[in-house]
């Protein structure tokens, strides 16, 4: 195999909180919380490579 194509679904709109609350939480709260934590840690340890978010890691 020489090539692999990965298609990403965009984040669920926050407007869908009523009908797809779980998806909105995963897309916005869970994912962004981990990214923010990594950004905060990077100030203490510049040039550190952090683990991917759970959503990205699940696809690897």
PQR file of N, CA, C, O and H, with PARSE charges and radii, in Angstrom:
ATOM      1  N   UNK A   1       0.840  -1.157   0.000 -0.4000 1.5000
ATOM      2  CA  UNK A   1       0.000   0.000   0.000 -0.0000 2.0000
ATOM      3  C   UNK A   1       0.895   1.233   0.000  0.5500 1.7000
ATOM      4  O   UNK A   1       1.806   1.348   0.820 -0.5500 1.4000
ATOM      5  N   UNK A   2       0.633   2.141  -0.912 -0.4000 1.5000
ATOM      6  CA  UNK A   2       1.432   3.352  -1.023 -0.0000 2.0000
ATOM      7  C   UNK A   2       0.746   4.593  -0.482  0.5500 1.7000
ATOM      8  O   UNK A   2       1.408   5.515  -0.005 -0.5500 1.4000
ATOM      9  H   UNK A   2      -0.107   2.047  -1.578  0.4000 1.0000
ATOM     10  N   UNK A   3      -0.564   4.618  -0.552 -0.4000 1.5000
ATOM     11  CA  UNK A   3      -1.301   5.816  -0.145 -0.0000 2.0000
ATOM     12  C   UNK A   3      -2.476   5.448   0.738  0.5500 1.7000
ATOM     13  O   UNK A   3      -3.109   4.408   0.553 -0.5500 1.4000
ATOM     14  H   UNK A   3      -1.101   3.869  -0.940  0.4000 1.0000
ATOM     15  N   UNK A   4      -2.756   6.301   1.686 -0.4000 1.5000
ATOM     16  CA  UNK A   4      -3.922   6.148   2.544 -0.0000 2.0000
ATOM     17  C   UNK A   4      -4.640   7.488   2.570  0.5500 1.7000
ATOM     18  O   UNK A   4      -4.007   8.531   2.739 -0.5500 1.4000
ATOM     19  H   UNK A   4      -2.242   7.145   1.836  0.4000 1.0000
ATOM     20  N   UNK A   5      -5.930   7.468   2.408 -0.4000 1.5000
ATOM     21  CA  UNK A   5      -6.729   8.686   2.482 -0.0000 2.0000
ATOM     22  C   UNK A   5      -7.557   8.640   3.756  0.5500 1.7000
ATOM     23  O   UNK A   5      -8.238   7.652   4.030 -0.5500 1.4000
ATOM     24  H   UNK A   5      -6.444   6.621   2.270  0.4000 1.0000
ATOM     25  N   UNK A   6      -7.493   9.714   4.529 -0.4000 1.5000
ATOM     26  CA  UNK A   6      -8.272   9.815   5.753 -0.0000 2.0000
ATOM     27  C   UNK A   6      -9.223  10.993   5.590  0.5500 1.7000
ATOM     28  O   UNK A   6      -8.794  12.106   5.287 -0.5500 1.4000
ATOM     29  H   UNK A   6      -6.940  10.517   4.307  0.4000 1.0000
ATOM     30  N   UNK A   7     -10.493  10.750   5.789 -0.4000 1.5000
ATOM     31  CA  UNK A   7     -11.489  11.807   5.709 -0.0000 2.0000
ATOM     32  C   UNK A   7     -11.923  12.160   7.130  0.5500 1.7000
ATOM     33  O   UNK A   7     -12.281  11.280   7.913 -0.5500 1.4000
ATOM     34  H   UNK A   7     -10.841   9.846   6.035  0.4000 1.0000
ATOM     35  N   UNK A   8     -11.891  13.426   7.450 -0.4000 1.5000
ATOM     36  CA  UNK A   8     -12.294  13.888   8.771 -0.0000 2.0000
ATOM     37  C   UNK A   8     -13.669  14.529   8.690  0.5500 1.7000
ATOM     38  O   UNK A   8     -13.963  15.306   7.781 -0.5500 1.4000
ATOM     39  H   UNK A   8     -11.600  14.141   6.814  0.4000 1.0000
ATOM     40  N   UNK A   9     -14.493  14.188   9.649 -0.4000 1.5000
ATOM     41  CA  UNK A   9     -15.784  14.853   9.753 -0.0000 2.0000
ATOM     42  C   UNK A   9     -15.571  16.144  10.525  0.5500 1.7000
ATOM     43  O   UNK A   9     -14.875  16.155  11.540 -0.5500 1.4000
ATOM     44  H   UNK A   9     -14.255  13.557  10.387  0.4000 1.0000
ATOM     45  N   UNK A  10     -16.147  17.197  10.064 -0.4000 1.5000
ATOM     46  CA  UNK A  10     -16.051  18.458  10.778 -0.0000 2.0000
ATOM     47  C   UNK A  10     -16.779  18.393  12.112  0.5500 1.7000
ATOM     48  O   UNK A  10     -17.562  17.475  12.353 -0.5500 1.4000
ATOM     49  H   UNK A  10     -16.712  17.188   9.240  0.4000 1.0000
ATOM     50  N   UNK A  11     -16.524  19.350  12.963 -0.4000 1.5000
ATOM     51  CA  UNK A  11     -17.180  19.402  14.262 -0.0000 2.0000
ATOM     52  C   UNK A  11     -18.675  19.624  14.103  0.5500 1.7000
ATOM     53  O   UNK A  11     -19.124  20.323  13.195 -0.5500 1.4000
ATOM     54  H   UNK A  11     -15.887  20.095  12.767  0.4000 1.0000
ATOM     55  N   UNK A  12     -19.431  19.020  14.999 -0.4000 1.5000
ATOM     56  CA  UNK A  12     -20.874  19.215  15.025 -0.0000 2.0000
ATOM     57  C   UNK A  12     -21.170  20.629  15.499  0.5500 1.7000
ATOM     58  O   UNK A  12     -20.574  21.097  16.468 -0.5500 1.4000
ATOM     59  H   UNK A  12     -19.066  18.452  15.737  0.4000 1.0000
ATOM     60  N   UNK A  13     -22.064  21.293  14.838 -0.4000 1.5000
ATOM     61  CA  UNK A  13     -22.397  22.676  15.186 -0.0000 2.0000
ATOM     62  C   UNK A  13     -22.932  22.768  16.615  0.5500 1.7000
ATOM     63  O   UNK A  13     -23.759  21.950  17.019 -0.5500 1.4000
ATOM     64  H   UNK A  13     -22.548  20.913  14.050  0.4000 1.0000
ATOM     65  N   UNK A  14     -22.471  23.750  17.378 -0.4000 1.5000
ATOM     66  CA  UNK A  14     -23.018  23.943  18.727 -0.0000 2.0000
ATOM     67  C   UNK A  14     -24.528  24.166  18.708  0.5500 1.7000
ATOM     68  O   UNK A  14     -25.194  23.957  19.722 -0.5500 1.4000
ATOM     69  H   UNK A  14     -21.800  24.414  17.050  0.4000 1.0000
ATOM     70  N   UNK A  15     -25.072  24.586  17.573 -0.4000 1.5000
ATOM     71  CA  UNK A  15     -26.516  24.761  17.456 -0.0000 2.0000
ATOM     72  C   UNK A  15     -27.268  23.436  17.580  0.5500 1.7000
ATOM     73  O   UNK A  15     -28.479  23.427  17.798 -0.5500 1.4000
ATOM     74  H   UNK A  15     -24.531  24.755  16.750  0.4000 1.0000
ATOM     75  N   UNK A  16     -26.554  22.323  17.443 -0.4000 1.5000
ATOM     76  CA  UNK A  16     -27.168  20.993  17.528 -0.0000 2.0000
ATOM     77  C   UNK A  16     -27.165  20.444  18.958  0.5500 1.7000
ATOM     78  O   UNK A  16     -27.419  19.257  19.158 -0.5500 1.4000
ATOM     79  H   UNK A  16     -25.569  22.331  17.266  0.4000 1.0000
ATOM     80  N   UNK A  17     -26.881  21.289  19.951 -0.4000 1.5000
ATOM     81  CA  UNK A  17     -26.774  20.841  21.340 -0.0000 2.0000
ATOM     82  C   UNK A  17     -28.049  20.123  21.802  0.5500 1.7000
ATOM     83  O   UNK A  17     -27.982  19.197  22.611 -0.5500 1.4000
ATOM     84  H   UNK A  17     -26.674  22.254  19.788  0.4000 1.0000
ATOM     85  N   UNK A  18     -29.201  20.550  21.292 -0.4000 1.5000
ATOM     86  CA  UNK A  18     -30.463  19.918  21.688 -0.0000 2.0000
ATOM     87  C   UNK A  18     -30.629  18.515  21.134  0.5500 1.7000
ATOM     88  O   UNK A  18     -31.136  17.637  21.832 -0.5500 1.4000
ATOM     89  H   UNK A  18     -29.255  21.303  20.635  0.4000 1.0000
ATOM     90  N   UNK A  19     -30.212  18.285  19.896 -0.4000 1.5000
ATOM     91  CA  UNK A  19     -30.436  16.989  19.247 -0.0000 2.0000
ATOM     92  C   UNK A  19     -29.211  16.077  19.250  0.5500 1.7000
ATOM     93  O   UNK A  19     -29.352  14.860  19.133 -0.5500 1.4000
ATOM     94  H   UNK A  19     -29.800  18.999  19.329  0.4000 1.0000
ATOM     95  N   UNK A  20     -28.011  16.647  19.383 -0.4000 1.5000
ATOM     96  CA  UNK A  20     -26.783  15.836  19.347 -0.0000 2.0000
ATOM     97  C   UNK A  20     -25.818  16.295  20.441  0.5500 1.7000
ATOM     98  O   UNK A  20     -24.651  16.585  20.178 -0.5500 1.4000
ATOM     99  H   UNK A  20     -27.896  17.636  19.479  0.4000 1.0000
ATOM    100  N   UNK A  21     -26.323  16.355  21.652 -0.4000 1.5000
ATOM    101  CA  UNK A  21     -25.532  16.888  22.765 -0.0000 2.0000
ATOM    102  C   UNK A  21     -24.208  16.142  22.964  0.5500 1.7000
ATOM    103  O   UNK A  21     -23.178  16.761  23.231 -0.5500 1.4000
ATOM    104  H   UNK A  21     -27.272  16.120  21.865  0.4000 1.0000
ATOM    105  N   UNK A  22     -24.241  14.819  22.834 -0.4000 1.5000
ATOM    106  CA  UNK A  22     -23.021  14.029  23.027 -0.0000 2.0000
ATOM    107  C   UNK A  22     -21.947  14.360  22.005  0.5500 1.7000
ATOM    108  O   UNK A  22     -20.769  14.482  22.340 -0.5500 1.4000
ATOM    109  H   UNK A  22     -25.078  14.317  22.618  0.4000 1.0000
ATOM    110  N   UNK A  23     -22.366  14.504  20.759 -0.4000 1.5000
ATOM    111  CA  UNK A  23     -21.419  14.857  19.695 -0.0000 2.0000
ATOM    112  C   UNK A  23     -20.847  16.256  19.908  0.5500 1.7000
ATOM    113  O   UNK A  23     -19.645  16.473  19.749 -0.5500 1.4000
ATOM    114  H   UNK A  23     -23.323  14.405  20.487  0.4000 1.0000
ATOM    115  N   UNK A  24     -21.702  17.193  20.264 -0.4000 1.5000
ATOM    116  CA  UNK A  24     -21.238  18.564  20.495 -0.0000 2.0000
ATOM    117  C   UNK A  24     -20.224  18.576  21.639  0.5500 1.7000
ATOM    118  O   UNK A  24     -19.189  19.237  21.541 -0.5500 1.4000
ATOM    119  H   UNK A  24     -22.678  17.017  20.393  0.4000 1.0000
ATOM    120  N   UNK A  25     -20.512  17.853  22.719 -0.4000 1.5000
ATOM    121  CA  UNK A  25     -19.588  17.801  23.863 -0.0000 2.0000
ATOM    122  C   UNK A  25     -18.245  17.216  23.442  0.5500 1.7000
ATOM    123  O   UNK A  25     -17.197  17.778  23.762 -0.5500 1.4000
ATOM    124  H   UNK A  25     -21.353  17.317  22.798  0.4000 1.0000
ATOM    125  N   UNK A  26     -18.266  16.095  22.729 -0.4000 1.5000
ATOM    126  CA  UNK A  26     -17.004  15.478  22.281 -0.0000 2.0000
ATOM    127  C   UNK A  26     -16.243  16.399  21.345  0.5500 1.7000
ATOM    128  O   UNK A  26     -15.032  16.567  21.491 -0.5500 1.4000
ATOM    129  H   UNK A  26     -19.118  15.638  22.469  0.4000 1.0000
ATOM    130  N   UNK A  27     -16.934  16.995  20.392 -0.4000 1.5000
ATOM    131  CA  UNK A  27     -16.270  17.828  19.384 -0.0000 2.0000
ATOM    132  C   UNK A  27     -15.697  19.103  19.972  0.5500 1.7000
ATOM    133  O   UNK A  27     -14.612  19.529  19.574 -0.5500 1.4000
ATOM    134  H   UNK A  27     -17.918  16.858  20.274  0.4000 1.0000
ATOM    135  N   UNK A  28     -16.395  19.717  20.901 -0.4000 1.5000
ATOM    136  CA  UNK A  28     -15.989  21.030  21.382 -0.0000 2.0000
ATOM    137  C   UNK A  28     -15.357  20.978  22.771  0.5500 1.7000
ATOM    138  O   UNK A  28     -14.240  21.467  22.943 -0.5500 1.4000
ATOM    139  H   UNK A  28     -17.276  19.371  21.224  0.4000 1.0000
ATOM    140  N   UNK A  29     -16.017  20.416  23.742 -0.4000 1.5000
ATOM    141  CA  UNK A  29     -15.496  20.458  25.109 -0.0000 2.0000
ATOM    142  C   UNK A  29     -14.317  19.504  25.280  0.5500 1.7000
ATOM    143  O   UNK A  29     -13.223  19.944  25.634 -0.5500 1.4000
ATOM    144  H   UNK A  29     -16.924  20.019  23.602  0.4000 1.0000
ATOM    145  N   UNK A  30     -14.513  18.210  25.036 -0.4000 1.5000
ATOM    146  CA  UNK A  30     -13.467  17.215  25.296 -0.0000 2.0000
ATOM    147  C   UNK A  30     -12.211  17.490  24.481  0.5500 1.7000
ATOM    148  O   UNK A  30     -11.107  17.514  25.024 -0.5500 1.4000
ATOM    149  H   UNK A  30     -15.402  17.853  24.748  0.4000 1.0000
ATOM    150  N   UNK A  31     -12.375  17.693  23.212 -0.4000 1.5000
ATOM    151  CA  UNK A  31     -11.240  17.904  22.320 -0.0000 2.0000
ATOM    152  C   UNK A  31     -10.493  19.200  22.652  0.5500 1.7000
ATOM    153  O   UNK A  31      -9.270  19.203  22.789 -0.5500 1.4000
ATOM    154  H   UNK A  31     -13.272  17.673  22.771  0.4000 1.0000
ATOM    155  N   UNK A  32     -11.244  20.297  22.778 -0.4000 1.5000
ATOM    156  CA  UNK A  32     -10.608  21.587  23.034 -0.0000 2.0000
ATOM    157  C   UNK A  32      -9.976  21.659  24.416  0.5500 1.7000
ATOM    158  O   UNK A  32      -8.962  22.333  24.599 -0.5500 1.4000
ATOM    159  H   UNK A  32     -12.238  20.294  22.667  0.4000 1.0000
ATOM    160  N   UNK A  33     -10.557  20.976  25.384 -0.4000 1.5000
ATOM    161  CA  UNK A  33      -9.978  20.947  26.737 -0.0000 2.0000
ATOM    162  C   UNK A  33      -8.580  20.315  26.701  0.5500 1.7000
ATOM    163  O   UNK A  33      -7.647  20.832  27.315 -0.5500 1.4000
ATOM    164  H   UNK A  33     -11.381  20.429  25.236  0.4000 1.0000
ATOM    165  N   UNK A  34      -8.444  19.206  25.987 -0.4000 1.5000
ATOM    166  CA  UNK A  34      -7.143  18.552  25.886 -0.0000 2.0000
ATOM    167  C   UNK A  34      -6.141  19.432  25.133  0.5500 1.7000
ATOM    168  O   UNK A  34      -4.974  19.510  25.515 -0.5500 1.4000
ATOM    169  H   UNK A  34      -9.202  18.786  25.489  0.4000 1.0000
ATOM    170  N   UNK A  35      -6.588  20.083  24.082 -0.4000 1.5000
ATOM    171  CA  UNK A  35      -5.694  20.969  23.328 -0.0000 2.0000
ATOM    172  C   UNK A  35      -5.240  22.124  24.211  0.5500 1.7000
ATOM    173  O   UNK A  35      -4.058  22.465  24.214 -0.5500 1.4000
ATOM    174  H   UNK A  35      -7.536  20.020  23.771  0.4000 1.0000
ATOM    175  N   UNK A  36      -6.159  22.732  24.961 -0.4000 1.5000
ATOM    176  CA  UNK A  36      -5.805  23.821  25.867 -0.0000 2.0000
ATOM    177  C   UNK A  36      -4.802  23.356  26.923  0.5500 1.7000
ATOM    178  O   UNK A  36      -3.845  24.070  27.223 -0.5500 1.4000
ATOM    179  H   UNK A  36      -7.119  22.454  24.959  0.4000 1.0000
ATOM    180  N   UNK A  37      -5.013  22.172  27.484 -0.4000 1.5000
ATOM    181  CA  UNK A  37      -4.057  21.636  28.461 -0.0000 2.0000
ATOM    182  C   UNK A  37      -2.671  21.476  27.850  0.5500 1.7000
ATOM    183  O   UNK A  37      -1.670  21.786  28.496 -0.5500 1.4000
ATOM    184  H   UNK A  37      -5.790  21.592  27.240  0.4000 1.0000
ATOM    185  N   UNK A  38      -2.603  20.993  26.611 -0.4000 1.5000
ATOM    186  CA  UNK A  38      -1.310  20.841  25.947 -0.0000 2.0000
ATOM    187  C   UNK A  38      -0.640  22.197  25.710  0.5500 1.7000
ATOM    188  O   UNK A  38       0.577  22.324  25.842 -0.5500 1.4000
ATOM    189  H   UNK A  38      -3.416  20.741  26.086  0.4000 1.0000
ATOM    190  N   UNK A  39      -1.433  23.198  25.363 -0.4000 1.5000
ATOM    191  CA  UNK A  39      -0.874  24.543  25.157 -0.0000 2.0000
ATOM    192  C   UNK A  39      -0.303  25.069  26.468  0.5500 1.7000
ATOM    193  O   UNK A  39       0.802  25.612  26.494 -0.5500 1.4000
ATOM    194  H   UNK A  39      -2.422  23.095  25.256  0.4000 1.0000
ATOM    195  N   UNK A  40      -1.049  24.911  27.550 -0.4000 1.5000
ATOM    196  CA  UNK A  40      -0.568  25.371  28.857 -0.0000 2.0000
ATOM    197  C   UNK A  40       0.731  24.653  29.252  0.5500 1.7000
ATOM    198  O   UNK A  40       1.666  25.280  29.750 -0.5500 1.4000
ATOM    199  H   UNK A  40      -1.947  24.470  27.529  0.4000 1.0000
ATOM    200  N   UNK A  41       0.777  23.346  29.027 -0.4000 1.5000
ATOM    201  CA  UNK A  41       1.988  22.574  29.349 -0.0000 2.0000
ATOM    202  C   UNK A  41       3.170  23.015  28.492  0.5500 1.7000
ATOM    203  O   UNK A  41       4.314  22.984  28.946 -0.5500 1.4000
ATOM    204  H   UNK A  41       0.017  22.836  28.622  0.4000 1.0000
ATOM    205  N   UNK A  42       2.897  23.424  27.254 -0.4000 1.5000
ATOM    206  CA  UNK A  42       3.988  23.795  26.355 -0.0000 2.0000
ATOM    207  C   UNK A  42       4.719  25.046  26.828  0.5500 1.7000
ATOM    208  O   UNK A  42       5.887  25.244  26.491 -0.5500 1.4000
ATOM    209  H   UNK A  42       1.967  23.448  26.886  0.4000 1.0000
ATOM    210  N   UNK A  43       4.048  25.889  27.602 -0.4000 1.5000
ATOM    211  CA  UNK A  43       4.724  27.067  28.149 -0.0000 2.0000
ATOM    212  C   UNK A  43       5.781  26.650  29.174  0.5500 1.7000
ATOM    213  O   UNK A  43       6.805  27.314  29.327 -0.5500 1.4000
ATOM    214  H   UNK A  43       3.100  25.728  27.876  0.4000 1.0000
ATOM    215  N   UNK A  44       5.520  25.547  29.869 -0.4000 1.5000
ATOM    216  CA  UNK A  44       6.466  25.054  30.876 -0.0000 2.0000
ATOM    217  C   UNK A  44       7.570  24.206  30.239  0.5500 1.7000
ATOM    218  O   UNK A  44       8.704  24.183  30.717 -0.5500 1.4000
ATOM    219  H   UNK A  44       4.687  25.007  29.744  0.4000 1.0000
ATOM    220  N   UNK A  45       7.220  23.511  29.154 -0.4000 1.5000
ATOM    221  CA  UNK A  45       8.172  22.629  28.477 -0.0000 2.0000
ATOM    222  C   UNK A  45       8.127  22.902  26.980  0.5500 1.7000
ATOM    223  O   UNK A  45       7.531  22.128  26.231 -0.5500 1.4000
ATOM    224  H   UNK A  45       6.299  23.529  28.766  0.4000 1.0000
ATOM    225  N   UNK A  46       8.747  23.989  26.534 -0.4000 1.5000
ATOM    226  CA  UNK A  46       8.748  24.279  25.088 -0.0000 2.0000
ATOM    227  C   UNK A  46       9.372  23.133  24.292  0.5500 1.7000
ATOM    228  O   UNK A  46      10.221  22.400  24.799 -0.5500 1.4000
ATOM    229  H   UNK A  46       9.231  24.618  27.143  0.4000 1.0000
ATOM    230  N   UNK A  47       8.947  22.994  23.065 -0.4000 1.5000
ATOM    231  CA  UNK A  47       9.459  21.983  22.128 -0.0000 2.0000
ATOM    232  C   UNK A  47       9.112  20.549  22.525  0.5500 1.7000
ATOM    233  O   UNK A  47       9.726  19.602  22.033 -0.5500 1.4000
ATOM    234  H   UNK A  47       8.257  23.589  22.653  0.4000 1.0000
ATOM    235  N   UNK A  48       8.133  20.389  23.410 -0.4000 1.5000
ATOM    236  CA  UNK A  48       7.681  19.054  23.780 -0.0000 2.0000
ATOM    237  C   UNK A  48       6.617  18.608  22.793  0.5500 1.7000
ATOM    238  O   UNK A  48       5.768  19.400  22.383 -0.5500 1.4000
ATOM    239  H   UNK A  48       7.635  21.158  23.809  0.4000 1.0000
ATOM    240  N   UNK A  49       6.664  17.349  22.417 -0.4000 1.5000
ATOM    241  CA  UNK A  49       5.640  16.781  21.552 -0.0000 2.0000
ATOM    242  C   UNK A  49       4.630  16.083  22.453  0.5500 1.7000
ATOM    243  O   UNK A  49       4.984  15.171  23.199 -0.5500 1.4000
ATOM    244  H   UNK A  49       7.353  16.706  22.750  0.4000 1.0000
ATOM    245  N   UNK A  50       3.395  16.505  22.383 -0.4000 1.5000
ATOM    246  CA  UNK A  50       2.351  15.952  23.232 -0.0000 2.0000
ATOM    247  C   UNK A  50       1.554  14.905  22.483  0.5500 1.7000
ATOM    248  O   UNK A  50       1.537  14.873  21.252 -0.5500 1.4000
ATOM    249  H   UNK A  50       3.108  17.246  21.776  0.4000 1.0000
ATOM    250  N   UNK A  51       0.893  14.050  23.248 -0.4000 1.5000
ATOM    251  CA  UNK A  51       0.042  13.021  22.653 -0.0000 2.0000
ATOM    252  C   UNK A  51      -1.099  13.682  21.881  0.5500 1.7000
ATOM    253  O   UNK A  51      -1.539  14.777  22.232 -0.5500 1.4000
ATOM    254  H   UNK A  51       0.907  14.076  24.247  0.4000 1.0000
ATOM    255  N   UNK A  52      -1.573  13.019  20.839 -0.4000 1.5000
ATOM    256  CA  UNK A  52      -2.713  13.571  20.106 -0.0000 2.0000
ATOM    257  C   UNK A  52      -3.975  13.514  20.962  0.5500 1.7000
ATOM    258  O   UNK A  52      -4.036  12.783  21.951 -0.5500 1.4000
ATOM    259  H   UNK A  52      -1.216  12.129  20.554  0.4000 1.0000
ATOM    260  N   UNK A  53      -4.962  14.281  20.578 -0.4000 1.5000
ATOM    261  CA  UNK A  53      -6.228  14.219  21.309 -0.0000 2.0000
ATOM    262  C   UNK A  53      -6.813  12.820  21.173  0.5500 1.7000
ATOM    263  O   UNK A  53      -6.435  12.071  20.272 -0.5500 1.4000
ATOM    264  H   UNK A  53      -4.912  14.876  19.775  0.4000 1.0000
ATOM    265  N   UNK A  54      -7.725  12.468  22.056 -0.4000 1.5000
ATOM    266  CA  UNK A  54      -8.350  11.139  22.012 -0.0000 2.0000
ATOM    267  C   UNK A  54      -9.043  10.893  20.682  0.5500 1.7000
ATOM    268  O   UNK A  54      -9.024   9.777  20.164 -0.5500 1.4000
ATOM    269  H   UNK A  54      -8.033  13.076  22.788  0.4000 1.0000
ATOM    270  N   UNK A  55      -9.654  11.933  20.129 -0.4000 1.5000
ATOM    271  CA  UNK A  55     -10.351  11.776  18.853 -0.0000 2.0000
ATOM    272  C   UNK A  55      -9.377  11.423  17.731  0.5500 1.7000
ATOM    273  O   UNK A  55      -9.665  10.551  16.912 -0.5500 1.4000
ATOM    274  H   UNK A  55      -9.670  12.840  20.549  0.4000 1.0000
ATOM    275  N   UNK A  56      -8.245  12.084  17.690 -0.4000 1.5000
ATOM    276  CA  UNK A  56      -7.246  11.784  16.648 -0.0000 2.0000
ATOM    277  C   UNK A  56      -6.590  10.435  16.921  0.5500 1.7000
ATOM    278  O   UNK A  56      -6.382   9.650  15.996 -0.5500 1.4000
ATOM    279  H   UNK A  56      -8.010  12.792  18.355  0.4000 1.0000
ATOM    280  N   UNK A  57      -6.264  10.160  18.180 -0.4000 1.5000
ATOM    281  CA  UNK A  57      -5.616   8.894  18.509 -0.0000 2.0000
ATOM    282  C   UNK A  57      -6.499   7.697  18.146  0.5500 1.7000
ATOM    283  O   UNK A  57      -5.988   6.640  17.778 -0.5500 1.4000
ATOM    284  H   UNK A  57      -6.434  10.797  18.931  0.4000 1.0000
ATOM    285  N   UNK A  58      -7.805   7.858  18.248 -0.4000 1.5000
ATOM    286  CA  UNK A  58      -8.697   6.739  17.919 -0.0000 2.0000
ATOM    287  C   UNK A  58      -8.633   6.363  16.442  0.5500 1.7000
ATOM    288  O   UNK A  58      -9.040   5.264  16.063 -0.5500 1.4000
ATOM    289  H   UNK A  58      -8.220   8.717  18.548  0.4000 1.0000
ATOM    290  N   UNK A  59      -8.128   7.259  15.615 -0.4000 1.5000
ATOM    291  CA  UNK A  59      -8.038   6.990  14.180 -0.0000 2.0000
ATOM    292  C   UNK A  59      -6.669   6.463  13.772  0.5500 1.7000
ATOM    293  O   UNK A  59      -6.499   5.986  12.649 -0.5500 1.4000
ATOM    294  H   UNK A  59      -7.797   8.151  15.922  0.4000 1.0000
ATOM    295  N   UNK A  60      -5.700   6.543  14.665 -0.4000 1.5000
ATOM    296  CA  UNK A  60      -4.347   6.111  14.305 -0.0000 2.0000
ATOM    297  C   UNK A  60      -4.174   4.629  14.388  0.5500 1.7000
ATOM    298  O   UNK A  60      -3.088   4.118  14.113 -0.5500 1.4000
ATOM    299  H   UNK A  60      -5.838   6.930  15.576  0.4000 1.0000
TER
END
